[in-house]
Amino acid sequence: MEPAASHRLPLTPAALSTGRQHRPRPALARARPVQPGLLSRKAPDVSSFQPAVLAAAATVAVQKSRRLRAVAVPLEAPPAPSAAKGADDGAEDGADDSLASKVRGDFPALSTEAYPGVPLIYLDSGATSQKPTCVLRALTDYYEHSANVHRGAYALAERATEAFEHARSSVATLIGAGSSQEIIFTSGATDAINLVAESWGSPNLGPGDEVLITVMEHHSNIVPWQLATQRTGATLKHVGVTEEGVLDMEEFHRLLSPRTKMVAFVHISNTLGCINPVKEIAEAAHAVGAKVLLDACQSVPHLKIDVQDLGIDFLVASSHKMYGPTGVGFLWGRPEILEAMPPWKGGGEMIKEVHMDESYYADVPARFEAGTPPIAQAVGLGVACDYLLELGMDQVEAHEQSLAKYLWESLAAIPGLRLYGPPASAGPRAALVAFNDTEPDVYPQDLAGVLDGDGVAIRAGHHCAQPLHRALEATYGSARVSCAFYNTKEEIDKFVQSLTDALEIVRAGEACVFDPDDPESCNCSSGRMRS
């Protein structure tokens, strides 16, 4: 078979651019089994709505009242997962690509071409993940039989409510929550952090109080706290990173004090790939009376998470990074803290009674879900969680740790690259690596543009982490490759070969020449990518 043709752009300045296993939940009085194809009466293919392993698993009690709100379902700790569909017998550490080879067919995008004859090599899951067919079918199934939730007393509306509340239970199971009622659906992780910063922050922060974050945060875990401290008169402080590319724990303990009321930090840096010591940070924060919020966008899809074991107070994540739809995310919080928080947004569904002079608010989670929620997106997120539970997060984590080591070692072997974050030899890290060329005038956007010609999709820019890039003296950002469990070592090999060629091209000055301080001087697409 002849190799696929490369679709690198012409070498001219104008052209070159830039788990756990699911345990059935206890049946409740008048509970209705959650079946595949919840929203249609016909008998659909099992995979059209949920993975088969969960077809008869969870049940949700639906109150047949005007407000239809599911009863809280206590979630027991599931048993250790048995052999998941992605694990070959005898595979002890996920060191081969057996998991990836068995799941790749579930993701339509992975079999597409970037250009005619050029297969797509998708290595940008840190920005957004690809979606399995079961999630895509769940979205279609909802829209083909759509109804609003928590409102109608007819069958179609009840089935929509069951699907929506099943999704809440699936999220809770994935992260080890004690009850599905601890999960609040939001428009994304950004929305969830803003909810906490406003609803918890406004009553609990004031002059003399401090909020502690880190320099490695995504902008969505910086700006909301800037707004909250400006609004309340509190002070915002941040912890830096060491030369090794990990959180400076000495500085953290030095900055932590009885004045600290909130510690908000990322579980896995989307640039450094380091896994922060959550339990140590949470224990120290609680010792001075502070609450802890964990940004788990880069960890929930890749690590086995147990919020009870971590000892945190809040956790946020985004569906689109965990193989679900865009437009939805979630907040998990400790029940006693959530119950004490006032509403953030007002509208329908978040109330018990409305009078012209006052209103009485609903219990959690409805209190924080004003208006018609992102129903289809939440249902899709639930199916994505079911998919991960079926695979087994132990298997996912093992395979990705193998990829992380292989990726780091492969990039470290390329002369002239600066890799950011701790080396894989230092311990577990995410299967993502951000890097820059040490040669002057070689910009990450140019490298990404050349790689795109070979069908390799990576990120170039600041990754919504400008303060961290300034700390790293990477003014113009970095190139980042980020893997998921569907990636293989063969793809990493192809990426490394393409990157080696791209470095030769760009170092030779065959990429576009421009003034980095004046993007308008660039006549190729890389100039549009520097924001």
Secondary structure, DSSP 8 states (H G I E B T S, - for coil): ----------SSTTT-------------TT-EE--TTTT-SS---GGGTS-GGGTT--EE-B--STT--B---B----------TT--TT-SS--SSHHHHHHGGG-GGGGSEEETTEE-EE-BTTT-----HHHHHHHHHHHHT---SSS--SHHHHHHHHHHHHHHHHHHHHHT-SBGGGEEEESSHHHHHHHIIIIIHHHH--TT-EEEEETT--GGGTHHHHHHHHHHT-EEEEE-B-TTSSB-HHHHHHH--TTEEEEEEESB-TTT--B--HHHHHHHHHHTT-EEEEE-TTTTTTS---HHHHT-SEEEEEGGGTTS-SS-EEEEE-HHHHHHS--SS-SSSSEEEE-SS-EEE--TTGGG--SS--HHHHHHHHHHHHHHHHH-HHHHHHHHHHHHHHHHHHHHTSTTEEE-S--GGGS---SEEEEEESSTT--HHHHHHHHHHTTEE-EEE-TT-HHHHHHTT-TT-EEEEE--TT--HHHHHHHHHHHHHHHHHHHTT-S----TT-GGG--SGGGGG--
